[in-house]
Amino acid sequence: MNDIKILGRLTDTPEIKRSASGRDYAWFTVAVPRRNNKNEADFIRCVAFDKLAAAICQHCQKGRQVLATGRLQISTSMDEDTKRIRYHHTVVVGSIHFLHDPNRNVMDPAMAA
């Protein structure tokens, strides 16, 4: 089973892009604090597609806390300088929960209940 959940904050504001085939997507990075040392974090590269990508770009800015679920995808490429294989780890997001937004001054009434 390839199932992953990450809880952290966006390191930058995501932007929607369109592939050559016409599919919408958004790349973003989530900073996830380490369990045993809150002063350290892992920066996890993520991608979302289609309507989910649009929703992320509409509702998220740098610093927004999110809980993302998806699958880990590992791809490879050849480094032209060193002729070594490079591994790229990406979470392909299937769903996301928008949590704390440090850019909002007023708490959302739906979250107050």
Short mmCIF file of the C-alpha atoms (twelve columns), coordinates in Angstrom:
data_MODEL
# 
_entry.id   MODEL 
# 
loop_
_atom_site.group_PDB 
_atom_site.id 
_atom_site.type_symbol 
_atom_site.label_atom_id 
_atom_site.label_alt_id 
_atom_site.label_comp_id 
_atom_site.label_asym_id 
_atom_site.label_seq_id 
_atom_site.Cartn_x 
_atom_site.Cartn_y 
_atom_site.Cartn_z 
_atom_site.pdbx_PDB_model_num 
ATOM 1   C CA . MET A 1   0.000   0.000  0.000   1 
ATOM 2   C CA . ASN A 2   1.339   3.422  -0.970  1 
ATOM 3   C CA . ASP A 3   -0.498  5.883  1.283   1 
ATOM 4   C CA . ILE A 4   1.042   8.975  2.868   1 
ATOM 5   C CA . LYS A 5   -0.214  11.799 5.101   1 
ATOM 6   C CA . ILE A 6   1.722   14.967 5.790   1 
ATOM 7   C CA . LEU A 7   0.883   17.771 8.195   1 
ATOM 8   C CA . GLY A 8   2.778   21.006 7.828   1 
ATOM 9   C CA . ARG A 9   2.892   24.519 6.415   1 
ATOM 10  C CA . LEU A 10  3.262   25.697 2.832   1 
ATOM 11  C CA . THR A 11  6.674   27.218 2.133   1 
ATOM 12  C CA . ASP A 12  5.330   29.399 -0.684  1 
ATOM 13  C CA . THR A 13  2.051   30.356 -2.347  1 
ATOM 14  C CA . PRO A 14  1.083   27.713 -4.946  1 
ATOM 15  C CA . GLU A 15  0.335   28.711 -8.533  1 
ATOM 16  C CA . ILE A 16  -1.823  26.899 -11.058 1 
ATOM 17  C CA . LYS A 17  -0.149  25.812 -14.287 1 
ATOM 18  C CA . ARG A 18  -1.325  23.927 -17.354 1 
ATOM 19  C CA . SER A 19  0.438   21.001 -18.973 1 
ATOM 20  C CA . ALA A 20  0.960   20.649 -22.725 1 
ATOM 21  C CA . SER A 21  -1.981  18.225 -22.750 1 
ATOM 22  C CA . GLY A 22  -4.239  20.835 -21.087 1 
ATOM 23  C CA . ARG A 23  -4.313  19.405 -17.555 1 
ATOM 24  C CA . ASP A 24  -4.148  21.851 -14.625 1 
ATOM 25  C CA . TYR A 25  -1.593  21.202 -11.885 1 
ATOM 26  C CA . ALA A 26  0.105   22.931 -8.963  1 
ATOM 27  C CA . TRP A 27  3.488   22.196 -7.379  1 
ATOM 28  C CA . PHE A 28  4.012   23.158 -3.738  1 
ATOM 29  C CA . THR A 29  6.272   22.311 -0.823  1 
ATOM 30  C CA . VAL A 30  5.109   21.467 2.696   1 
ATOM 31  C CA . ALA A 31  7.472   22.003 5.634   1 
ATOM 32  C CA . VAL A 32  6.829   19.183 8.105   1 
ATOM 33  C CA . PRO A 33  8.369   19.541 11.592  1 
ATOM 34  C CA . ARG A 34  10.220  16.486 12.814  1 
ATOM 35  C CA . ARG A 35  8.599   14.630 15.676  1 
ATOM 36  C CA . ASN A 36  11.627  14.576 17.991  1 
ATOM 37  C CA . ASN A 37  13.024  18.009 17.128  1 
ATOM 38  C CA . LYS A 38  10.591  20.842 16.348  1 
ATOM 39  C CA . ASN A 39  13.530  23.031 15.249  1 
ATOM 40  C CA . GLU A 40  14.090  20.791 12.220  1 
ATOM 41  C CA . ALA A 41  11.745  20.143 9.319   1 
ATOM 42  C CA . ASP A 42  11.524  18.039 6.199   1 
ATOM 43  C CA . PHE A 43  10.543  19.920 3.052   1 
ATOM 44  C CA . ILE A 44  8.258   17.658 1.056   1 
ATOM 45  C CA . ARG A 45  7.552   18.364 -2.592  1 
ATOM 46  C CA . CYS A 46  3.908   17.854 -3.601  1 
ATOM 47  C CA . VAL A 47  1.792   18.083 -6.734  1 
ATOM 48  C CA . ALA A 48  -1.983  18.233 -7.186  1 
ATOM 49  C CA . PHE A 49  -4.035  18.058 -10.370 1 
ATOM 50  C CA . ASP A 50  -7.224  19.442 -11.884 1 
ATOM 51  C CA . LYS A 51  -9.912  20.795 -9.488  1 
ATOM 52  C CA . LEU A 52  -7.831  19.986 -6.414  1 
ATOM 53  C CA . ALA A 53  -4.956  22.071 -7.781  1 
ATOM 54  C CA . ALA A 54  -7.353  24.972 -8.412  1 
ATOM 55  C CA . ALA A 55  -8.769  24.739 -4.872  1 
ATOM 56  C CA . ILE A 56  -5.291  24.713 -3.332  1 
ATOM 57  C CA . CYS A 57  -4.278  27.787 -5.327  1 
ATOM 58  C CA . GLN A 58  -7.518  29.570 -4.394  1 
ATOM 59  C CA . HIS A 59  -7.407  28.871 -0.642  1 
ATOM 60  C CA . CYS A 60  -3.721  28.606 0.236   1 
ATOM 61  C CA . GLN A 61  -0.904  31.063 0.723   1 
ATOM 62  C CA . LYS A 62  2.574   30.777 2.169   1 
ATOM 63  C CA . GLY A 63  2.359   29.679 5.813   1 
ATOM 64  C CA . ARG A 64  -1.043  27.953 5.559   1 
ATOM 65  C CA . GLN A 65  -1.181  24.729 7.542   1 
ATOM 66  C CA . VAL A 66  -2.474  21.760 5.557   1 
ATOM 67  C CA . LEU A 67  -3.055  18.053 6.022   1 
ATOM 68  C CA . ALA A 68  -2.408  16.392 2.678   1 
ATOM 69  C CA . THR A 69  -2.981  12.750 1.802   1 
ATOM 70  C CA . GLY A 70  -1.807  10.989 -1.299  1 
ATOM 71  C CA . ARG A 71  0.805   8.604  -2.602  1 
ATOM 72  C CA . LEU A 72  4.577   8.771  -2.817  1 
ATOM 73  C CA . GLN A 73  5.923   8.771  -6.354  1 
ATOM 74  C CA . ILE A 74  9.614   8.302  -7.097  1 
ATOM 75  C CA . SER A 75  10.972  9.193  -10.499 1 
ATOM 76  C CA . THR A 76  14.496  9.275  -11.879 1 
ATOM 77  C CA . SER A 77  16.542  11.428 -14.215 1 
ATOM 78  C CA . MET A 78  20.118  11.396 -15.436 1 
ATOM 79  C CA . ASP A 79  22.413  14.155 -14.188 1 
ATOM 80  C CA . GLU A 80  24.164  15.285 -17.376 1 
ATOM 81  C CA . ASP A 81  27.254  16.562 -15.512 1 
ATOM 82  C CA . THR A 82  27.961  13.556 -13.313 1 
ATOM 83  C CA . LYS A 83  26.180  10.871 -15.382 1 
ATOM 84  C CA . ARG A 84  24.557  9.636  -12.161 1 
ATOM 85  C CA . ILE A 85  20.917  8.793  -11.645 1 
ATOM 86  C CA . ARG A 86  18.989  11.343 -9.577  1 
ATOM 87  C CA . TYR A 87  15.915  10.316 -7.585  1 
ATOM 88  C CA . HIS A 88  12.962  12.684 -7.207  1 
ATOM 89  C CA . HIS A 89  10.455  12.065 -4.398  1 
ATOM 90  C CA . THR A 90  7.030   13.662 -4.801  1 
ATOM 91  C CA . VAL A 91  3.729   13.298 -2.966  1 
ATOM 92  C CA . VAL A 92  0.892   13.150 -5.491  1 
ATOM 93  C CA . VAL A 93  -1.908  14.697 -3.433  1 
ATOM 94  C CA . GLY A 94  -5.364  13.123 -3.633  1 
ATOM 95  C CA . SER A 95  -7.048  15.160 -0.888  1 
ATOM 96  C CA . ILE A 96  -6.187  18.070 1.349   1 
ATOM 97  C CA . HIS A 97  -7.602  19.721 4.454   1 
ATOM 98  C CA . PHE A 98  -7.038  23.454 4.835   1 
ATOM 99  C CA . LEU A 99  -6.125  24.132 8.465   1 
ATOM 100 C CA . HIS A 100 -4.707  27.190 10.249  1 
ATOM 101 C CA . ASP A 101 -4.210  30.250 8.064   1 
ATOM 102 C CA . PRO A 102 -1.790  32.753 9.650   1 
ATOM 103 C CA . ASN A 103 -2.826  35.364 7.069   1 
ATOM 104 C CA . ARG A 104 -6.378  35.629 8.465   1 
ATOM 105 C CA . ASN A 105 -7.019  37.870 11.446  1 
ATOM 106 C CA . VAL A 106 -10.511 36.599 12.196  1 
ATOM 107 C CA . MET A 107 -11.242 32.985 13.006  1 
ATOM 108 C CA . ASP A 108 -13.607 31.285 10.579  1 
ATOM 109 C CA . PRO A 109 -17.020 30.913 12.346  1 
ATOM 110 C CA . ALA A 110 -17.291 27.334 11.080  1 
ATOM 111 C CA . MET A 111 -14.078 26.471 12.926  1 
ATOM 112 C CA . ALA A 112 -15.222 28.117 16.175  1 
ATOM 113 C CA . ALA A 113 -17.861 25.468 16.858  1 
# 
